[in-house]
Amino acid sequence: MMNLAAALDDHARSRGDRVAVVAGETVLTYRDFARMVVDAAGWLTARGLRPGDVAGLWLKDTPLHLALIYGCARAGIVMLPLDWKWTPAETGRVARHFGAKIVVADPGAPGIDGVPTIAAADLPRAEAQAPGADADDLLLLSLSSGTTGRPKGPAVSHRQFFRRFMTHWLHLGFTDADRFLCATPVYFGGGRTFAMSMLFTGATVVLASPALSGPDLVAMVARERITCLFLVPTQLRRLLALDDAALAPLRNLRLLFSSGAPLTVAERQEIAARLCPNFHEYYASTEGGGVSLLTPADLERRPDSVGRPVFGVEVEVVDDDDRPLAADAVGRIRYRGPGVATGYHLDPEASLERFRDGWFYPGDLAAIDADGYVCLRGRREDVIIRGGINLYPTEIEAVLTAHPAVLEAAVVPRNSAALGEEVAAFVVPRGPVTPETLAAWCAERLAPYKRPAVITLLDEFPRNSAGKVLKAKLSA
């Protein structure tokens, strides 16, 4: 395995008439798409980019975006994904931080200060050149913190991304017969990674707007004969609000899977029962790819876990001195494997903090039982220290979301003069409910020191492009 884009040449030769990408009325065969990738690579190099240079991709979800992703790979150019919803100021700050030589944007997009901004439309025909990068050359800077704080870009090589693809084949069964609905942004790690993996495999990728309503998403699954669907928890919760008759087409999926944020036990069980029996949940990161996987069989055995480590990934829970802890003890999780990045691009300080002795430390707290099941306990920075006692928000959030009138819950610390920190809960209701009712619900199910001191109802949570709740904004 050398350059990832070489797989598209093989598909074009051996199965060129197979459909690669569908976007509305646009249907591209592998012969069409491989040609588009060659043209994208030629278009990028004609603008002075050379192997190892960084190019920002500030694009909406189109076949051209996918072609430019693989065009960067083919030319040995390091792609920097940029969310098309970001403002020019946000985009420019990230592009400049990572030394992007250009930013490729949709026609009509505003310019970026300090970085040449070039509109991509119809690509001119280019002469086919051999792929210009090797297995250990950089492929991608996959942002792990969006535009807040100092941006961090794990540097991932072609070989590391290929090993991530391997877990999709081994554990999720991706094949060239699949039709994958890309219903999360291509900018987002999950949408991009699984779309790239499906194209590498020779399957069909159908692009959908991430803003699709639940009924429209289900209708698209039926109309496009989708076999595989990846959704983030926010999308799954919207689907669970529909009745069983409306959800019926989803039960024909070969595979439904999720990542981005952990689900509660009740949500996992309801998804498997009402949406798709072959539901899998990935615990993953931009730095490491897939780490552990909860399968349908695991859901029966350990529904409170995120499954067991995937092939080739070693996972440990350690104390503050990096000493491995006994089974079921809560500590810092760390993992290593052939698909895990080895550092952040141009950020040695952040690399030293998170990458040590071959291990990556994501900042999550977890416990691993004697059978190897990984049980997450929240982010290290989210732990609430109330009167010297560590409280894990995920436990309190699970109690709140178990209430039939609660759609989502987020628990954060609140400063307390007496106790240091107190528990503050934010709830998005699915039906009529009051803070007093939820406080009584928690009083029946939580020890006194774990109960929220205040419960606030919201219409929706602040989120990033991946759908994750921005708890820092709730704490402000």
Secondary structure, 3 states (H helix, E strand, C coil): CCCCCHHHHHHHHHHCCCEEEEECCEEEEHHHHHHHHHHHHHHHHCCCCCCCCEEEEECCCCHHHHHHHHHHHHHCCEEEEECCCCCHHHHHHHHHHCCCCEEEECCCCCCECCECEEECCCCCCCCCCCCCCCCCCEEEECCCCCCCCCCCCEEEEHHHHHHHHHHHHHHHCCCCCCEEEECCCCCCHHHHHHHHHHHHHCCEEEECCCCCCHHHHHHHHHHCCCCEEEECHHHHHHHHCCCHHHHHHHHHCCEEEECCCCCCHHHHHHHHHHCCCCEEEEEEECCCEEEEEECHHHHHHCCCCCCEECCCCEEEEECCCCCECCCCCCEEEEEECCCCCCCECCCHHHHHHHEECCEECCCEEEEECCCCCEEEEEEHHHCEEECCEEECHHHHHHHHHCCCCEEEEEEEEEEECCCEEEEEEEEEECCCCCHHHHHHHHHHHCCHHHCCCEEEECCCCCECCCCCECHHHHHC
